[in-house]
Amino acid sequence: MSIAFHSELYSEQAVRGAVEAFSQLATLSVERDGVDWVVRIEDPHPAYGDRVADELANYALKLNR
């Protein structure tokens, strides 16, 4: 699973901060793909599953203020 953050809307610092905050809930990696920061989410914690992506996105948005 992956989630893309458009670089005109999300700073690299916000995306990497969210990845760091959620690093214990999944295996996460960040890479630049054109105009997007792409976060790859692998092996999410069984108790949280697909919600990791949603919550990570919300957290990145909060950090981006």
Secondary structure, 3 states (H helix, E strand, C coil): CEEEEECCCCCHHHHHHHHHHCCCCCEEEEEEECCEEEEEEECCCCCCCCHHHHHHHHHHHHHCC
